[in-house]
Amino acid sequence: MASVAPAPSTARPAPAGERKGIPGRSGKFNRVDPVFYAFLLPALVLFTIAITVPAITGIVYSFTNSIGFGESEFIGFLNYAVLFSDPAVLSSYGFTLGFSVVTVVLVNLIAFFLALGLTSRIRFRNALRSTFVIPMVVSGIIIAYVFQYLFSNSLPQLGQAISNPVLSQSILANADLAWIGVVLVTAWQAVPSALLIYIAGLLSIPGDVYEAAQIDGASGRQRLWSITLPLVAGYIVINVIVGFKNFINSYDIIVGLTNGGPGTATRSVAMTIFTGFTGGDYAYQMANAAIFFLIAIAIAVLQLRVTRGRAAIR
């Protein structure tokens, strides 16, 4: 008598996510392997100690009249009210905003056109790419001291030698021109990171698109405006947001170049906050830091939304 083969099992193996303790399609959470908590806990503790606790402590101090030590009294929102009428604080925000906008524009223009050249069919393009990213790995304070010497010594000597009154004096000593030096040096260091992003964006464009446009008779300028710019628009937005967030936090290059001078002409918000910590305005500058922190968070959230949007499109 022939044996009857057993009916195939209709049981479905559990999804891999459910077997590993990750939510499955049903949306129910299963038991998480303790090893995940072992890796998460140290990072969570360090983040709490280094970021969360100091931030909360600083916000609490911003509602007092503390000078950084000794006793203090609760004064409510007085520090915040005074901030919005303080000329020094408003000046630092004005300089930081203007400097950041100008630097973002300059950095993205230079980086984009460099990326166009470094992704074209030129010789030694790989070697040139390596050369252009060198400023990114050099410390900002070192770059600032090198350029400070150039602006204060080398360029004035050159200007005197060629009888050029503009170059004969250091622009860092001119309250109306010092910001130009800060913008140039900051852009010199920031261009490589933006350049790498633009190179990645340009290399992601299929070559067939350009070939088809060239066959249709499109000129180089038309290909740039109708193909390249629309396809790398997302990379431009990311570079603008990331660059602006970094530039509003500028500190080391400004300290090395001008130390906020002449006077307070190039004093950024970060410099104003740090100077106040040691100048007896601890609680007052803590309120300033809290406002600045909210601005940074808003920019970070905007950056996150943009980058997630780009990922979803892809």
Beta strands, then each sheet from edge to edge (+ up, - down):
end
